[in-house]
Amino acid sequence: MKKIVFILTAFILLLALLLPMNISATSSSATLKGPDTVRAGDTIVLNFNVNGSGILGASGTLSYDSNQVTLQGTAQKIASPWAVEFNGKNFLAYDNNLSNPINSNKTLFTVTFKVKSVAMGTNIKISYTNVKTTDGNTDTNLGTISYSKTVAAPLSTNNNLASLTVSNATISPAFSAGTTKYSASVPFEVSKLNISATAADSKAKVSVNNSELTPDGTTDVIITVTAENNSKKTYTISVHREQDPNYKPSGNNNLSGITVEGFLLSPVFSEDNIQYVVWLPYETTSVKINGTAADSKASVEVVGGVNLVAGQDNPVKVICTAENGDKKEYTVIVKRASAHGESGGETIPPSPTATPEQTAPPITTPEQTAQPTTIPPETTPPTIEPEETNSGFAWWWLIVVCAVSLVVGFLIGYFSKKNIKN
């Protein structure tokens, strides 16, 4: 039933819009709006709007030059209970419930086009013809609603520099728009470059990432040119700044830690201890040892740790070189076990829970050591006889019980006769 009402409503509105009317409907208008600038290759979205009071429906027919633009799609924008139907180039918009008329400016739908590779200066015109609005009783014929723009020149792709100068340094090589890599050296007193950079295109933008220059190091200064079409090009100046003449390099050549991947370093690391041990099984032929410098300006080198010999000590050197060149060497003795069943003389690590008393050999007296070790002759174990049963006590107890019973019986009989006589 609901579907039938929907169809009838749409039919009535369509009939009202399509039938010629001599009576002018209530005041209304329509617009087709899009971007102010159009270029070849652009995607443009146009909004179809109606404005008025009491509007319950609208219709029209799309018209455009297919040599200029390509239709990509349409989309309803007005909310329910309104519906917008597209049939070919025709559209029909209506209030499905006849209860929510348009009383202000509303966007019914959008239509999207792709601009073809047309020449600059081409006039693009997109229209909706025979546009009508209705309040359900009368129609308003709005005629043709159009959007028209002249194709502008394409956005510039020029992202070159026209000039690049540095007042407090000399860049090498000499500037050229096609050269993007440069270098320069400055004394310690220069902490930043004084750069002047001009874009070749007045519509392009130039930005400079002028970082603080690092003493006794290289800093990259980046100049970025952004063209009108948003394409970017970077120019780089690699600047070496001299060290402070009063600077004293650090002599800290200590390590802050030594790590052995997958195994335990013994003893626990201390920067004052330069000798360590690590035990490996026979199956492990190499080990990765890393050292961390206590000073960020120091460097660390590890020598050894591969092709470990089984059953022998394999020293690995961890060398820390301070900023001033002073070196400190830490040694990790890597003990790889011998092959199974072989004796390579390797040292087995002591048990961490063993005490001196547990690991020391037992103490023996001279008398204990002087006694010969002999095996005693075989002896036959003694036969254990079963214990005799002591039954004498049980017979004696039986005799006593019988005697007491006779005496008691005699006394009972005697007193019974005496009572009868009396």
C-alpha positions as CSV (number, residue, x, y, z in Angstrom):
1,M,0.0,0.0,0.0
2,K,2.8,2.4,0.9
3,K,4.5,1.7,-2.4
4,I,1.3,2.4,-4.3
5,V,0.9,5.8,-2.5
6,F,4.6,6.6,-3.3
7,I,4.1,5.8,-7.1
8,L,0.8,7.8,-7.2
9,T,2.4,10.8,-5.5
10,A,5.3,10.8,-7.9
11,F,3.0,10.4,-10.9
12,I,0.8,13.3,-9.8
13,L,3.8,15.6,-9.3
14,L,5.3,14.6,-12.6
15,L,2.0,15.2,-14.4
16,A,1.7,18.6,-12.7
17,L,5.2,19.6,-13.8
18,L,4.9,18.4,-17.3
19,L,1.4,19.7,-18.2
20,P,1.5,23.2,-19.6
21,M,0.2,25.8,-17.2
22,N,-0.9,29.3,-18.0
23,I,-1.1,30.3,-14.3
24,S,2.2,31.4,-12.7
25,A,3.1,29.5,-9.5
26,T,4.5,31.0,-6.4
27,S,7.8,32.8,-6.7
28,S,10.8,30.5,-6.9
29,S,14.3,30.4,-8.5
30,A,17.1,27.9,-9.2
31,T,20.9,28.1,-9.5
32,L,23.7,25.8,-10.8
33,K,26.9,26.7,-9.1
34,G,30.5,25.4,-9.3
35,P,34.1,26.4,-8.9
36,D,35.2,29.9,-10.0
37,T,38.2,28.7,-11.9
38,V,38.2,25.7,-14.3
39,R,41.2,24.2,-16.0
40,A,41.7,21.4,-18.4
41,G,41.7,18.1,-16.5
42,D,39.8,19.4,-13.5
43,T,37.0,17.6,-11.8
44,I,34.2,20.0,-11.1
45,V,31.2,19.5,-8.9
46,L,28.1,21.6,-9.5
47,N,25.3,22.2,-7.0
48,F,21.7,22.5,-8.2
49,N,19.7,24.7,-5.7
50,V,16.1,25.9,-5.6
51,N,14.8,28.8,-3.6
52,G,11.3,29.8,-2.8
53,S,8.4,28.9,-0.5
54,G,6.0,26.0,-0.5
55,I,7.9,24.1,-3.1
56,L,7.0,20.4,-3.2
57,G,8.7,19.4,-6.5
58,A,11.1,20.3,-9.3
59,S,12.2,18.9,-12.6
60,G,14.5,19.7,-15.5
61,T,16.7,18.3,-18.3
62,L,20.6,18.3,-18.3
63,S,22.4,19.8,-21.3
64,Y,26.2,19.9,-21.9
65,D,28.8,19.6,-24.7
66,S,30.3,16.1,-24.5
67,N,33.4,17.3,-26.4
68,Q,34.2,19.6,-23.4
69,V,33.2,17.6,-20.3
70,T,32.4,14.0,-19.3
71,L,29.5,13.3,-16.9
72,Q,30.8,11.3,-13.9
73,G,27.7,11.1,-11.7
74,T,24.9,12.6,-9.7
75,A,24.1,12.5,-6.0
76,Q,21.0,13.5,-4.0
77,K,21.7,16.1,-1.3
78,I,18.3,17.0,0.1
79,A,17.2,14.9,3.0
80,S,14.3,12.5,3.3
81,P,11.3,12.6,2.8
82,W,12.4,14.3,-0.4
83,A,13.5,12.0,-3.3
84,V,15.5,12.9,-6.4
85,E,15.2,10.5,-9.4
86,F,17.5,10.6,-12.4
87,N,16.3,9.2,-15.7
88,G,18.9,9.7,-18.4
89,K,19.4,13.5,-18.5
90,N,16.1,14.2,-16.8
91,F,15.7,14.7,-13.0
92,L,12.5,14.7,-10.9
93,A,12.7,15.9,-7.3
94,Y,9.6,15.7,-5.0
95,D,8.5,15.7,-1.3
96,N,7.5,12.1,-0.9
97,N,5.1,12.8,2.0
98,L,3.9,16.2,0.7
99,S,4.7,17.4,4.3
100,N,8.1,19.1,4.1
101,P,8.0,21.8,1.4
102,I,11.1,23.9,0.6
103,N,10.8,27.4,2.1
104,S,14.4,28.6,1.7
105,N,17.4,28.0,-0.5
106,K,18.1,24.2,-0.7
107,T,20.6,22.0,-2.6
108,L,18.6,19.3,-4.3
109,F,21.6,17.4,-5.8
110,T,25.1,17.6,-7.2
111,V,26.3,16.7,-10.7
112,T,30.0,15.9,-11.3
113,F,32.0,16.5,-14.5
114,K,35.6,15.9,-15.7
115,V,36.9,18.6,-17.9
116,K,38.6,17.3,-21.0
117,S,41.9,18.5,-22.5
118,V,40.4,21.6,-24.0
119,A,42.3,24.7,-24.9
120,M,42.8,27.6,-22.6
121,G,40.0,30.2,-23.2
122,T,37.4,27.6,-24.1
123,N,34.0,28.5,-22.7
124,I,32.4,25.5,-20.9
125,K,28.6,25.7,-20.5
126,I,26.5,23.2,-18.5
127,S,22.7,23.8,-18.2
128,Y,19.4,22.4,-17.0
129,T,16.6,23.3,-19.4
130,N,12.9,23.4,-18.9
131,V,13.3,23.8,-15.2
132,K,10.0,23.9,-13.3
133,T,9.0,24.0,-9.6
134,T,5.6,23.3,-8.2
135,D,3.7,23.8,-4.9
136,G,1.3,21.0,-5.8
137,N,-1.3,23.4,-7.3
138,T,0.6,25.7,-9.6
139,D,3.9,25.5,-11.5
140,T,6.7,28.0,-12.0
141,N,8.6,27.7,-15.2
142,L,12.2,28.8,-14.6
143,G,13.5,28.1,-18.1
144,T,17.2,27.3,-18.4
145,I,19.6,27.3,-15.4
146,S,23.3,27.4,-16.5
147,Y,26.8,27.3,-15.3
148,S,29.4,28.8,-17.6
149,K,33.2,29.3,-17.2
150,T,36.2,30.0,-19.4
151,V,39.0,27.5,-19.2
152,A,41.9,29.2,-17.4
153,A,45.6,28.6,-18.1
154,P,47.0,25.5,-16.5
155,L,48.7,25.8,-13.1
156,S,52.4,26.4,-13.4
157,T,54.7,23.5,-12.7
158,N,57.8,25.7,-12.4
159,N,59.5,24.9,-9.1
160,N,63.0,26.1,-9.9
161,L,65.0,28.8,-8.2
162,A,66.0,31.8,-10.1
163,S,68.8,32.6,-7.7
164,L,70.5,31.3,-4.5
165,T,73.1,33.4,-2.6
166,V,74.7,33.0,0.8
167,S,76.2,36.2,2.3
168,N,78.4,34.6,5.0
169,A,79.6,31.5,3.1
170,T,80.7,30.4,-0.3
171,I,78.7,27.6,-1.9
172,S,80.2,25.1,-4.3
173,P,79.5,24.6,-7.2
174,A,78.2,27.9,-8.4
175,F,74.5,28.2,-8.4
176,S,72.5,26.7,-11.3
177,A,68.7,26.2,-11.3
178,G,69.2,22.5,-12.4
179,T,71.8,21.8,-9.6
180,T,70.2,20.8,-6.3
181,K,73.3,19.8,-4.2
182,Y,75.8,22.3,-2.7
183,S,78.4,22.4,0.0
184,A,80.1,25.1,2.1
185,S,82.5,25.4,5.0
186,V,82.3,28.1,7.7
187,P,84.3,29.1,10.7
188,F,83.1,28.3,14.2
189,E,81.7,31.9,14.6
190,V,79.0,31.3,11.9
191,S,76.1,29.5,13.5
192,K,73.6,30.0,10.7
193,L,73.7,30.8,7.0
194,N,72.4,34.1,5.6
195,I,70.4,32.8,2.6
196,S,68.6,34.6,-0.1
197,A,66.5,32.4,-2.5
198,T,64.2,33.6,-5.3
199,A,61.7,31.4,-7.2
200,A,61.8,31.5,-11.0
201,D,58.0,31.7,-11.0
202,S,56.3,34.5,-9.1
203,K,53.4,32.1,-8.3
204,A,55.8,29.6,-6.6
205,K,56.6,29.7,-2.9
206,V,60.1,29.3,-1.3
207,S,60.8,28.0,2.3
208,V,64.2,27.6,4.0
209,N,64.9,25.2,6.8
210,N,67.9,27.1,8.1
211,S,69.0,24.9,11.1
212,E,71.6,25.8,13.7
213,L,75.0,24.6,12.4
214,T,76.7,21.9,14.4
215,P,80.3,22.6,15.5
216,D,82.8,20.1,14.0
217,G,80.0,18.5,12.0
218,T,77.9,18.7,8.9
219,T,74.4,20.2,8.8
220,D,72.1,20.1,5.8
221,V,70.2,23.4,5.0
222,I,67.1,22.7,2.9
223,I,65.5,25.2,0.5
224,T,62.1,24.0,-0.8
225,V,60.3,25.5,-3.9
226,T,56.6,24.7,-4.2
227,A,55.1,25.4,-7.7
228,E,51.6,26.7,-8.3
229,N,50.4,23.1,-9.0
230,N,51.9,22.1,-5.6
231,S,54.9,20.1,-7.0
232,K,58.0,20.5,-5.0
233,K,61.8,20.7,-5.5
234,T,64.5,20.9,-2.9
235,Y,67.9,22.4,-2.9
236,T,70.4,21.3,-0.3
237,I,73.5,23.0,1.1
238,S,75.7,20.7,3.2
239,V,77.6,23.0,5.6
240,H,80.6,22.0,7.7
241,R,81.2,24.2,10.7
242,E,84.6,24.3,12.4
243,Q,85.1,23.2,16.0
244,D,85.2,25.8,18.8
245,P,89.0,26.6,19.2
246,N,88.5,26.5,23.0
247,Y,86.8,23.2,23.0
248,K,88.5,20.3,24.8
249,P,87.5,16.8,23.5
250,S,86.3,14.3,26.0
251,G,88.7,11.7,27.3
252,N,85.9,9.4,28.6
253,N,86.6,5.9,27.1
254,N,84.5,3.9,29.6
255,L,81.8,1.6,28.6
256,S,78.4,1.7,30.3
257,G,77.6,-1.9,29.4
258,I,78.5,-5.1,27.6
259,T,75.8,-7.5,26.4
260,V,76.1,-11.0,24.9
261,E,73.2,-12.0,22.8
262,G,71.6,-15.1,24.2
263,F,74.2,-15.8,26.9
264,L,75.2,-14.5,30.4
265,L,78.2,-12.3,31.0
266,S,80.2,-13.1,34.1
267,P,80.7,-11.3,36.4
268,V,78.0,-8.6,36.2
269,F,79.3,-5.6,34.2
270,S,81.2,-2.8,35.9
271,E,83.0,-0.1,34.0
272,D,86.1,-0.6,36.2
273,N,86.3,-4.3,35.4
274,I,87.9,-5.1,32.0
275,Q,87.9,-8.9,32.2
276,Y,84.8,-11.1,31.7
277,V,83.9,-14.7,30.8
278,V,81.0,-16.2,28.9
279,W,80.4,-20.0,28.6
280,L,79.0,-21.5,25.4
281,P,77.8,-25.0,24.4
282,Y,79.8,-26.9,21.8
283,E,77.1,-26.3,19.2
284,T,77.6,-22.5,19.2
285,T,80.4,-21.4,16.9
286,S,79.9,-17.6,17.1
287,V,78.6,-15.1,19.5
288,K,77.5,-11.4,19.1
289,I,78.9,-9.1,21.8
290,N,78.0,-5.4,22.0
291,G,79.4,-2.6,24.0
292,T,77.8,0.8,24.8
293,A,79.9,3.8,25.3
294,A,79.3,5.9,28.4
295,D,80.0,9.1,26.3
296,S,77.9,9.6,23.2
297,K,81.0,11.1,21.5
298,A,83.0,8.0,22.0
299,S,83.0,5.0,19.6
300,V,83.0,1.3,20.2
301,E,84.7,-1.5,18.2
302,V,84.3,-5.3,18.8
303,V,87.0,-7.6,17.6
304,G,86.3,-11.4,17.6
305,G,83.4,-13.6,18.4
306,V,83.4,-15.7,15.2
307,N,84.9,-19.1,14.4
308,L,85.2,-20.0,18.0
309,V,87.5,-22.9,18.8
310,A,86.0,-25.7,20.9
311,G,87.6,-26.5,24.3
312,Q,89.7,-23.3,24.3
313,D,89.5,-19.7,25.4
314,N,88.5,-17.3,22.7
315,P,89.2,-13.7,23.6
316,V,86.9,-11.0,22.3
317,K,88.1,-7.4,22.5
318,V,85.6,-4.6,23.1
319,I,87.5,-1.3,22.4
320,C,86.1,2.0,23.5
321,T,87.8,5.1,21.9
322,A,87.2,8.5,23.5
323,E,86.5,11.6,21.6
324,N,90.2,12.6,22.1
325,G,91.4,9.3,20.8
326,D,92.2,7.6,24.1
327,K,91.3,3.9,24.0
328,K,90.2,1.4,26.6
329,E,90.1,-2.3,26.0
330,Y,87.7,-4.7,27.6
331,T,88.2,-8.5,27.2
332,V,85.5,-11.1,27.2
333,I,86.9,-14.7,27.3
334,V,84.5,-16.9,25.3
335,K,84.7,-20.6,26.5
336,R,83.2,-22.9,24.0
337,A,82.7,-26.5,25.3
338,S,84.5,-29.4,23.7
339,A,82.8,-31.9,21.5
340,H,80.7,-34.5,23.5
341,G,82.9,-37.2,24.9
342,E,86.2,-35.3,24.4
343,S,88.3,-33.7,27.1
344,G,89.5,-30.3,26.0
345,G,90.6,-29.1,29.4
346,E,88.0,-26.4,29.5
347,T,86.9,-25.0,32.8
348,I,83.4,-25.7,33.9
349,P,81.8,-22.7,35.5
350,P,81.4,-23.0,39.3
351,S,77.9,-23.5,40.7
352,P,76.6,-20.2,41.9
353,T,75.1,-21.8,45.0
354,A,78.1,-24.0,46.0
355,T,79.8,-23.1,49.3
356,P,83.5,-23.6,50.1
357,E,82.6,-26.5,52.3
358,Q,80.6,-28.1,49.5
359,T,83.3,-27.8,46.9
360,A,86.3,-28.8,49.2
361,P,87.5,-32.5,49.4
362,P,86.6,-34.5,52.6
363,I,89.2,-34.5,55.4
364,T,90.7,-37.9,56.4
365,T,92.9,-38.9,59.4
366,P,96.1,-40.8,59.0
367,E,94.5,-43.9,60.7
368,Q,91.7,-43.7,58.1
369,T,94.0,-43.5,55.2
370,A,96.4,-46.3,56.6
371,Q,93.8,-48.9,56.9
372,P,93.8,-51.3,53.9
373,T,90.6,-51.7,52.0
374,T,89.6,-55.4,52.3
375,I,86.4,-57.3,51.4
376,P,85.1,-59.3,54.4
377,P,84.5,-63.0,53.8
378,E,81.0,-64.1,53.0
379,T,79.0,-65.0,56.1
380,T,75.7,-66.8,56.5
381,P,73.1,-64.6,58.1
382,P,71.8,-66.0,61.5
383,T,68.5,-67.9,61.4
384,I,65.8,-66.2,63.4
385,E,63.7,-68.8,65.4
386,P,60.1,-68.0,65.9
387,E,59.2,-66.9,69.4
388,E,57.6,-69.5,71.7
389,T,54.1,-68.9,72.7
390,N,53.8,-68.3,76.5
391,S,50.6,-70.2,77.3
392,G,51.4,-70.9,81.1
393,F,49.8,-67.7,82.2
394,A,46.5,-68.5,80.4
395,W,46.1,-72.0,82.2
396,W,46.7,-70.5,85.7
397,W,44.1,-67.9,85.1
398,L,41.6,-70.5,84.1
399,I,42.1,-72.5,87.3
400,V,41.6,-69.4,89.5
401,V,38.4,-68.5,87.7
402,C,37.0,-72.1,88.2
403,A,37.9,-72.1,92.0
404,V,36.2,-68.8,92.5
405,S,33.1,-70.0,90.7
406,L,32.8,-73.1,92.9
407,V,33.1,-71.0,96.1
408,V,30.4,-68.6,94.9
409,G,28.1,-71.5,93.9
410,F,28.5,-73.2,97.3
411,L,27.7,-70.0,99.2
412,I,24.6,-69.3,97.1
413,G,23.3,-72.8,97.7
414,Y,24.0,-72.7,101.5
415,F,22.1,-69.4,102.0
416,S,19.2,-70.5,99.8
417,K,18.5,-73.6,102.0
418,K,18.8,-71.6,105.2
419,N,16.2,-69.1,104.0
420,I,13.8,-72.0,103.0
421,K,13.9,-73.5,106.6
422,N,13.2,-70.2,108.2
